[in-house]
Amino acid sequence: MEEYVITMYIGPMFASKTTELLTKLERASIAKRRVVILRPGVDSRGFLSHGGRKINGFKEVFTEDLLTFDISNFDVIGIDE
């Protein structure tokens, strides 16, 4: 039986939720896990955190594309607000 884990980062604005998510995803990518981050397409800044942290080392998919995207090819899936 496969094991699944759900981790949620909850808090007010500027509480480093996205920074923590990116740290977790980057660690998984370094560990050779297949990583994808899902995020809204309306946010096209190229970075996720208020500190300007960029997406490095893993695939980015916009939530609008979920119907045609096969997430079963990934070990770790991050979802940003």
C-alpha positions in Angstrom: 0.0 0.0 0.0 1.3 3.4 -0.9 1.7 6.1 1.7 0.4 9.6 1.0 1.1 12.7 3.1 -0.7 16.1 3.0 1.1 19.1 4.5 -0.7 22.4 4.8 0.9 25.8 5.6 -1.8 28.1 7.1 -1.4 31.6 8.4 -1.9 35.3 7.6 -0.4 37.2 4.7 3.4 37.6 4.9 3.7 34.5 7.2 6.2 32.7 4.8 3.7 30.0 3.7 4.8 30.1 0.1 8.5 30.3 1.1 8.0 27.1 3.2 6.2 25.4 0.3 9.1 26.2 -2.1 11.7 25.0 0.4 9.9 21.7 0.7 9.6 21.3 -3.0 13.2 22.3 -3.7 14.3 19.7 -1.1 12.2 17.0 -2.8 13.7 18.0 -6.2 17.2 17.7 -4.9 16.3 14.3 -3.6 15.5 13.3 -7.2 11.7 13.3 -6.6 9.5 14.3 -9.6 8.1 17.7 -8.4 5.3 19.9 -9.8 3.8 23.1 -8.5 0.2 24.1 -9.3 -0.6 27.7 -9.2 -3.3 30.1 -10.6 -2.6 31.4 -14.1 -3.7 34.9 -13.1 -0.4 35.3 -11.3 2.2 35.6 -14.0 5.0 37.3 -12.0 7.4 34.4 -12.4 8.0 34.2 -8.7 5.8 33.1 -5.9 6.8 34.6 -2.6 6.6 38.2 -1.4 10.3 38.0 -1.0 10.7 37.4 -4.8 11.7 33.8 -4.5 11.6 32.1 -7.9 10.6 28.6 -9.0 13.7 26.5 -9.6 14.2 22.8 -10.4 10.7 21.7 -10.9 7.7 21.9 -13.3 5.1 24.7 -13.0 1.5 24.1 -14.1 -1.3 26.5 -14.0 -4.5 25.3 -12.3 -6.5 26.2 -15.5 -4.6 23.4 -17.3 -5.4 20.6 -14.8 -8.0 19.0 -17.0 -5.4 18.2 -19.6 -2.4 17.6 -17.3 -1.4 14.2 -16.0 -0.3 14.6 -12.4 0.3 10.9 -11.9 3.8 11.4 -13.4 4.9 13.3 -10.2 5.9 12.2 -6.7 5.4 15.5 -5.0 2.7 18.0 -5.9 2.7 21.5 -4.4 -0.4 23.8 -4.6 0.0 27.5 -4.1 -2.9 29.8 -3.5 
